[in-house]
Amino acid sequence: MAYWITSLALLIFGFLASLSIGQPFFWVGLAMLLLGAFRGRPLIFWPPLSAVIAYNLAFLAVAPLYCSASSPIGGTATTVCSSLIGLRYTGEGSYNPSLAPAVTFGLVAAGLTAMAVFAFLLWTRRTRSIEP
């Protein structure tokens, strides 16, 4: 019962706060809700759930977090945005950096994480069945 309450709480909080910090919570809650029937089957449950969490963490690490603008007298304004891990996005004028690098990095991290978790679960299952 606590599992379903947690997944619904994450989903509702994520929806209500979707315009600020809610989207990662929404996606984790939705994944938990959709995968709830497979909780007893770790090979089906853990890889996609860990992929959603990895996507959220990788996206937040690479996406522009804060921006600052500077304008010399009589010149064009320069906007510099930085990510959580220190990547810098620079542009002229009213610059709005693309989120494509963050989405790409998040998808790659999600795929690699899902494969790693799946391989780990297969390995632990195999080593448990081999032991006397």
C-alpha positions as CSV (number, residue, x, y, z in Angstrom):
1,M,0.0,0.0,0.0
2,A,2.9,2.4,0.8
3,Y,4.2,1.8,-2.7
4,W,1.0,3.0,-4.4
5,I,0.7,6.0,-2.0
6,T,4.3,7.0,-2.8
7,S,3.8,6.7,-6.5
8,L,0.6,8.7,-6.4
9,A,2.1,11.4,-4.2
10,L,5.1,11.8,-6.6
11,L,2.7,11.9,-9.5
12,I,0.4,14.5,-7.9
13,F,3.3,16.7,-6.6
14,G,5.0,16.5,-10.0
15,F,1.8,17.6,-11.8
16,L,1.1,20.4,-9.4
17,A,4.7,21.7,-9.5
18,S,5.2,21.0,-13.2
19,L,6.1,24.5,-14.1
20,S,9.0,24.6,-11.6
21,I,10.6,21.5,-10.0
22,G,7.8,19.0,-10.6
23,Q,8.7,17.3,-13.9
24,P,11.3,14.8,-12.5
25,F,8.9,13.8,-9.7
26,F,6.1,13.4,-12.2
27,W,8.0,11.1,-14.4
28,V,9.3,8.9,-11.5
29,G,5.8,8.7,-10.1
30,L,4.3,7.8,-13.5
31,A,7.0,5.1,-14.0
32,M,6.3,3.7,-10.6
33,L,2.6,3.7,-11.3
34,L,3.0,1.9,-14.7
35,L,5.5,-0.6,-13.4
36,G,3.7,-1.3,-10.1
37,A,2.3,-4.6,-11.4
38,F,5.9,-5.8,-12.0
39,R,7.3,-5.1,-8.6
40,G,7.9,-8.8,-7.9
41,R,9.8,-9.2,-11.2
42,P,13.1,-7.3,-10.8
43,L,14.3,-7.8,-14.4
44,I,11.2,-6.0,-15.7
45,F,10.8,-3.4,-12.8
46,W,14.3,-2.0,-12.1
47,P,15.8,-1.3,-15.5
48,P,13.0,1.1,-16.7
49,L,12.6,2.8,-13.3
50,S,16.4,3.3,-13.0
51,A,16.4,4.7,-16.6
52,V,13.8,7.3,-15.7
53,I,15.8,8.4,-12.6
54,A,19.1,8.4,-14.6
55,Y,17.5,10.5,-17.3
56,N,16.3,13.1,-14.8
57,L,19.7,13.3,-13.1
58,A,21.6,13.6,-16.4
59,F,19.2,16.2,-17.8
60,L,19.4,18.3,-14.6
61,A,23.2,18.1,-14.7
62,V,23.6,19.3,-18.3
63,A,20.7,21.7,-18.8
64,P,21.3,25.4,-18.4
65,L,20.6,26.2,-14.7
66,Y,21.2,29.9,-14.4
67,C,22.0,32.7,-16.8
68,S,23.7,36.1,-16.6
69,A,23.9,38.9,-19.1
70,S,26.4,41.6,-19.6
71,S,26.2,44.6,-21.9
72,P,29.1,46.9,-22.7
73,I,28.2,50.5,-23.4
74,G,27.1,50.8,-27.0
75,G,27.6,47.1,-27.6
76,T,25.6,44.0,-27.9
77,A,24.5,42.1,-24.8
78,T,26.1,38.8,-24.2
79,T,24.3,36.1,-22.2
80,V,26.2,33.3,-20.5
81,C,24.3,30.3,-19.0
82,S,25.9,27.6,-16.9
83,S,24.8,24.1,-16.0
84,L,25.1,22.2,-12.8
85,I,28.3,20.5,-13.9
86,G,29.9,23.7,-15.3
87,L,29.0,23.6,-19.0
88,R,28.7,27.1,-20.4
89,Y,26.2,28.2,-23.1
90,T,27.0,31.6,-24.6
91,G,25.0,33.7,-27.0
92,E,24.4,37.3,-28.2
93,G,21.4,39.4,-27.2
94,S,18.5,37.7,-25.6
95,Y,19.9,34.2,-25.8
96,N,17.9,31.2,-24.8
97,P,20.1,28.1,-25.0
98,S,18.8,24.8,-26.5
99,L,17.9,21.9,-24.3
100,A,18.9,19.4,-27.0
101,P,22.3,18.6,-25.4
102,A,20.6,17.9,-22.0
103,V,17.9,15.7,-23.6
104,T,20.5,13.8,-25.7
105,F,22.8,13.2,-22.6
106,G,19.7,12.2,-20.6
107,L,18.6,9.6,-23.1
108,V,22.1,8.2,-23.4
109,A,22.4,8.0,-19.7
110,A,19.0,6.4,-19.4
111,G,19.8,3.7,-22.0
112,L,23.2,2.9,-20.5
113,T,21.7,2.7,-17.0
114,A,18.9,0.4,-18.1
115,M,21.4,-1.9,-19.8
116,A,23.7,-1.9,-16.8
117,V,21.0,-2.6,-14.3
118,F,19.6,-5.4,-16.5
119,A,23.1,-6.9,-16.8
120,F,23.7,-6.6,-13.1
121,L,20.3,-8.3,-12.3
122,L,21.1,-11.1,-14.7
123,W,24.6,-11.6,-13.2
124,T,23.3,-11.7,-9.7
125,R,20.6,-14.1,-10.7
126,R,23.1,-16.4,-12.4
127,T,25.6,-16.3,-9.5
128,R,22.8,-17.1,-7.0
129,S,21.7,-20.1,-9.1
130,I,25.3,-21.4,-9.4
131,E,26.1,-21.3,-5.7
132,P,25.5,-24.6,-3.8
